[in-house]
Amino acid sequence: MDYNEAKQLCYKYSVKNWFFNDWDGSIDVYGDVNLQTFQGRQLPLKFNWVRGNFNIWETRLTTLDGAPCIIDGDFNCYDNELTSLYRGPQVVKGDYNIRGTILKNLEYIAPIIGRDLIFDDSLCSTYSANEDLEVGGVVRFSQYNNTYSMTITHRYNQCCLRPEIVMNLRHIDLILKYQRYFSVWNDDLTFNVENFNELIFEIEDGLL
């Protein structure tokens, strides 16, 4: 993407106070980005650094290709058709909101989250590969309640977070922090009930 293309798209989607990076065709934005009017499978611009909130809820996205590397504010990405966080932001200094996205798991989630991580039981798995998930705020979980009418509702009926995890949501921060060390998820990404129960025992016994 060249400067003129970026300029046209920024005007179309009301992206203001932006700077074009010649080396890769991305843009930095000095403020919020609001793309709720965009309805597409992939972001229309390539972002690098957003010095505010990055709002892309209810946009029908299926990929985070083009998402900023750094977001100084909140990452509001809920009620989309995402199944993966691949190419998502690496640093989110505010909230990281991924409710209603039918994600397969938390692989590729930002290793740095400044405030709250927000998700619901539309998430299929808390598997996070080699990332240790520690957030600056709290992990907020809610039951799935998507009022946005689209095919995501159909897929939700086929995906649900493990009931063992839902029953232990009071420990969700520590589950996310230590699940890798207890091998809660097998190599084939299936759930290891025995190891999960051991993790819960250690948490409730005050050892973690």
Buried (B, 14 or more C-beta within 10 A) or exposed (E): BEEEEBBEBBEEBEBEEBEBBEEEBBBBBEBBBBBEEBEEEBBBBBBBBBBBBBBBBBBBBEBBEBBBBBBBBBBBBBBBBBBBBEBBBBBBBBBBBBBBBBBBBBBBBBBBBBBBBBBBBBBBBBBBEEBEBEBBBEBBBEEBEBEEEBEBBEBBEEBEBBEBBEEBBEBBBBBBBBBBEBBBBEEEEEBBEEBBBBBBEBBEEEEB
